[in-house]
Amino acid sequence: MRDFLPEDVARRQHVVSVIRNVYEAYGFVPIETPAVENLSTLLGKYGEEGDQLIFRILHRRDALKRALAREHPGELDLGDLALRYDLTVPLARVIAEHRELPRYFKRYQVQPVWRADRPGRGRFREFFQCDVDIMGTSSLVAEAEVCGAVAEVLGKLGFREFTLRLNHRGLLRSLVQTTGIPIELEGVALVAIDKLDKIGREGVAAELRQRGVPEAGIVGISPIFDAVADDQAHVRERVRVLLQQGSASAGLAALEELERLESLLCATPAVNRVRFDPTLARGLGYYTGPIFEVSVPDLAGSLGGGGRYDGLIGMFGKHMIPAVGFSLGLERILVVMEERGMFPPLSTGPDMLLCWIGSQALLERVLEVASILRGQLLGARRLRVEVFPEPAKLGKQLEYAANHTKTAFTGIVGEDELGAGHVVVRNLASSEQRSVLLGDVAATIASWSAVR
């Protein structure tokens, strides 16, 4: 858990503003959901490991005492609420509950989620996800739209080198089955394969053994690891051969679907960013079709990912509604942008500190001046004005402005200036100052800023 100081907030607001602008340009609308969900809503949606990372909320007072008094309390006895683990499962609940929403519902959501783990570099127990989803269609246009929107976001944030990795859960399922891994171990096998970029080939093999996968299955799956290093044409051909040898018609159909998706992505900002990766698994258990993940050079892990989850919404209602989504990790983006110097100049604090000379009887008129100044535009936004709060010598006020605020200008008013409708505008960098009409203050600051 962290505090965010003004500079941190400015960077976060910059990134979120870019995300919102792009997503809204694609027709996505915002929603928000509560931080707390029923534990039963979350359990069973994220796989075995994910369920262990849910932040659970204990019962309070007598309810907790009664639960602790039981000899063998059940999973929901100690608490039936939890902090949300992601934004997708709450979204599925919302769609199932609110049938008045459009048939093709396009939503984006920027809110915090919580994971009860030991986060590594660039990861935190509380972090923001920036999700974009389309509900109500099985068309690959949905995949193309969310991937294209994410690619445009990254481009506008200044990422020049990133890769959109693609795979398909149906293809993965067929590959696992054709390599001799028992169907009941499919889930644990996919969780291990999903860690290939983190723990390497030998690490995946060791985890598969630890989880009870027979050696024949580990040997059978190894050609998939070898395929990653090949060029894209050879990767597809090697995977196609494995599927044909196993008579895996569902896997071959999934491979063809991925090829159609890649063709559609050529018409979006994701063009030239796409790479088929047969080892991409994504550990969340609710994916049913294409899955994707975005990575940048020299960064362990990803900036975000997503996929199709056609069965999830049906868990909360009577209707099966197809859906696809992509989630960007705000914290990961911020860490990378900070380390690589990708942020543009971002202003925090006031444009001007309004200093005043005279008795406290002038304060009402000083505050009136501040209100008028705040109504003026500096570029596309309002002028930011802070009023020095206490009576003090002008030198002390100017020293405070120069050393303790981010401002580059001060406005100075006294009895004479207030009577004449003037403000003395002082450039702190050059010590130059001008007495200007109250209505010309923003224009004066803009002219000085342009020269700087």
N, C-alpha and C positions, 0 to 999 in steps of 0.2 A: 504494500500500500504506500502511496506516495503523495506528497504535496506538489502542486504546480505553481511556480512563481510567475510573475507577469511575462517574462521572456518565453517560458515554457508554454504558457497559454497562447501567446501570439503564434508560435509555431504550430500548435495543435489546431488553432482556428484557421490558419492558412491552409493546412492540408484538408481539413474537413470542408472548408469553403470550396476548394477545387472539386472534391468528391461530390458534394451536393450539386454544384453547378452542372457537372457532367451528367450525373444520374438523372437530374431533372430534365436535361436536354434530350434524354432518351425516353422521356415519358414516365419515369418512375415517380411514385408519390411516397411521402414519408409516413411511417407509423412509429409508435413507441409502445413497449410492453413493460409490465412491472418487473422490478429487480427480483422479486420473490415469486417462485412458482411452486405448485404442489410437487412434492418429491416424486409422486407416482407419475406425473407428467414427464419428468426427465429420465427416470430410471429405464434402462433397457434400450435407449436410443443411441448410445455412444460406444457400445462395445464394452467388454469386460474392463479394460483399463480406464476408459472414460468414466464409467460409473463410479470408480474409486476416487475420481478427482472432483466429484460434485461437493460443493460446500453445503453441508446440511445444517439446518437450524433446529436446535433442540426445543422440545416442549418447554413451557415455562411453569414454574411453581408446582402446584399439586399434580398436574398432569405428568410432569417429569418425575416427581417422587413416586407416583404410582407405577410408572414404567420401570424405574430402577428397582422397585420392590419385586417385580416379577422375576421368577427364577430363570427364564429363558426369553428375554424380550425379543420380539421380531424386528425386522428391518425398519418398519414404519412406527414401531412403538415409541422409540425415543424422540422422534420428530417426523412430521409429515410435510415440512416445508424445506425449500432450498433456494440458494441464490442461483440465478440462471447460469447455465454452463455455456450456452451459445445463444444466438438469436434465431436460429432456424427452427428448433423445436417449439419455442413460444409462437413463432409465426404460424406453424402448422396448426397449433391450437386455435389461434385467432381465425384462421381461414375456416376451420371446421365449425367454429361457434358463430361466425358472422356471415350468414348465407346471403346477406344483402349486397355483399361486395361484387364488383364486376366479374364476369366469367373469366376474362383474361386480366388478372390483377398483377400489376407491376409495382413492387414496393422496394423502398430502400430504408435502411435503419442504421443509425449511428448511436450506439449505446454501450455501456460497460458490461462485461461478463466476468465471471470469477472461476478460477480453477485452483483446487486445493493441492498443489504440487510444489516441487522445489524448482522454481524457474531458473533457467540458465541465462546467459548473456542476451540482453534484448527482449527478455520475456518476464512477465510479472503475474502475480496472482490475480490482480485486478487489471483489466486492460479493455480497451475499446475495440469493438469490431465494427466494420463498415460494410454492411451487407446489401446486396442487390439481388432480387429474386423475381421470377415470373411464374405465376400459377395459372393452371387451366389449359395448358397445351402440351402436346407431345412433340410438336414441331421442333426441328433443330434450329429454327429461327431464334428460339428462346436461348439456346446455348450460345449462338452467335452474338446475340444482343448483350448478354451479360459479360461474355469474354471481351467483346469489342469495347464495352463501356469501361471495363477495368483497364484494358490496354490504353485507352484514351486518358484515363485518370493518371496512370503512371507517366505517360508522355508529357502531360501538362505539368506534372510535378518535377520534371527534369530527368527522369530515368531514361537513359539512352540505350542501355544494354540490359535487357531482361528477356526471359524465355517463358513462354506459356506451354507447360508440359501437359500432354493429353493422354488419357487412357480410358478404359471402359470397364465397369465392374463385371459386365457379362463376359467380356474377353478374359478378364482375370479369373473368373470362376471356371471358365472352360479350361484355361491353362492349368490351374490347380488340379482339376479333376483328371486331365490327361497325363499328368506327371506322377500319378499314383498316390497323391495325398488324400487320405480318407475324407469324405464329405463332412463328417462331424468336426474335422480339424481345419476346415476351410477358413473360418473366421480368424483363428489364432495364426494361421499361415499368412493371411493378408496383413495382419497387424505387424508381423515380423518383416515381411517384404517391404512394407511401407517405411521401414527404418534403414533401408539400404544406404541412403546418402548420409546417414548419421553414424552408423556402426560398421558399415562396410560388408562385403560379401561374407567374410568369415564370421562376423558378428551375427549376421542373419542366420547363417547355417547353425551356429551355436544355439541361438534362441529357438530355432525350429526343433532341434534335438531336445532342448530343455522342455519344450511344450509337447513332446511325444510324437513328433512327425517322424515316420520311419526313414531310414537312410536312403531307401530307394526313391522316396519322394523328394528328398533334398537333392539327390543326384539328378532327378528328372527335371527339377525346376531350374537348375543351374544354367542351362542354355539361355534362359531369359536374362540372367545377369550378364552373360557374355554379349548379348545382343545390344546392350545399351551403348557400347563403345562404337558400334558400327554406324555408317551413314544411314540416313533415314530409309532409303530404298532397301538396304540390306536388313534393317531392323524389321520392317514390315514383312519382307520375304521370309525371314527366319521364323517369325511368329506365325505366319501363314502356314508354313510347312509343319510346325509343331501342331497346329490346330487340325490340319488335314490328316496328319498321322493318327491323331486321336479321334478322327471323325466328329469333331466338335462343330456342328453346324451353327449352334448358337454363338460360339466364339467367332466364327467366320462372319456371321451377320453383324456382330458388334464391330468387327474390324472394318467392314464396309461402311457402317454408320459413322465411324470415326473419319474415314476418308471423305465422306460427304460433308461432315462438319468442317474439316480442314479446308475444303473447297469454298464453303460459305465464309469462313473467316478471312479468306483472301479479299473479301469486299468490305472488311471492317478495319479499324485501327490496329487489330491484332495481326495483320498481314506481315509475313516475314518474322514473326515471333514464335511460331508454333513448332513444337517438337513432340513427336509420338514417343512415349516412354512406357514400355510394357511393365516396368517395375513400380510405377506410380500406383499406390493402393489407396491412400487416405484412410486412416483408421476408423473414421466414423461409420457406424454400422448401417446407416439408413440410405446410403447411396445405391442406386439401381441401374444407372446408365453411364453416360460419359462423365468422367471426372477430370478435374484440371487443377493445376497448381502453378503459381508464378514464382520464379526464382531470379536472383541477380547474381553476377559473378562475385566470388570471394565472400559469400555469405552462407553459412551453414543454415539449413532450413529454408523456409519460403516466406514470402511477403503475404501470401494468402492462397486460398484455394476454394474449390467448391465442386459442384456436380449436380446430376439429376437425382431426385429423390421422390419417385412417383408413389411410393407406398406410405410415406410418413403421415400425410394429412389424414388418410383413411383410418389411422390408429385412433383418431380423436372424434370421428363421426361416422356416418353411414356411407359417405361417398368417397370413392377413390379419386383424388384430384392430382393430375400430374404437375410436377413443379421442378424448377431448376434454379440454382443460385450460386453466387460467388461472394466470398467474404475476404476483405482485406484487413490485415492487422495494423491498426493505427500505430501502436507502439513500435513495431518492427520498422515501419516506414520512417517514423521520426528518428529512430536510432541511426538508420542507414543515411538519411539525409543530413543529419547533424555531423556524422563522422566524415562524410564526403563533401561537406561544404555546399550543399545543394539549395539552401534556403536563400531567397531574395532578401534584400533589406526589409525588415519588419519593424514598424514603429510601435513603441509602447509609451504610455505616459502622455502628458499634455504637449500641445504645440506651443503653448504660451503659459507662463506663470504671471498672473495679474497681481502686481505689487501696488500698494496704496500708501499714501503719506497723509497723515492728519489724525484727527480724533476718531474714536469709535463711532461718533455720530455720522460719519461718512459711509459706514458699512452698508446701509440699505442701498445707497446710490451705487456703491462699488458692485454689489451683487446684481443690480439692474444692468450695469455695463457688461458684467460677465454673461448674463442671459442674452443680451443683444449680440455679443461676440459669438456665442455658441450657435446662434442662428445663421451665421455666415458660413459659406462653403469654402473649403480649401480643397480644390480639385473636385472629386466626386463625393466627398464626405464633409460632415460638419467640423468646424474648428473646435479643437479640444482645448479647453481653458480651465486651469486650476487657479483658485484664489488663495493667496497667502492668508492664513487664518487669523494671525495675531498681530497686534500693533508692534512694529519694530522699525529700526532705522533702515533706510533704503539699502545701505551697504550690506546689512545682514540678509535682507530679502534677496538681493542679487547674488550673494554668495551661496545661499541655499539653492537658488535656481541653477547656478553653474555646477555645483558639486553634488547635489542630492536629487536632482530630477533628470529626466531624459530630454528636457526641453532645450531648444536652441534660441528661444526668444522670450523676452519679458515684455509685458505691457505695464506702464507706470501711469497712475492717475493720482491727482491730488485735488485740492479745492479748485485751482485754476482750470485744470484739464476737464474736470467734471462740469464746470460752468460753461466752458467753451465747446463741449461735445467732442473733445480730442482725447487721444491716447498717445503717450510717448512709447513707440515700439523700439526696443533695443535688441540688436543682434549680438548675442553673447559671444559668438566666435570672433567678430571683428571689433566689438565695442561701439560700432556705429549705431546711432539712434536717430529717429525721425519723429516729429510730432505730426500725426495724421488724424483726419476725421475718423470718428468712431466707425462709420460705415466702410472705411477703406482699409481696415486692419488686415483682413484676410488677404486682400490683394497685395498689400505691402509684404506680408510674410511670403506669399507665393513668388513675388518678384525676387526677393532675396534668396529663397530656396532654389529658384531656377539658376541664379548666378553661381551658387555653390555647386 
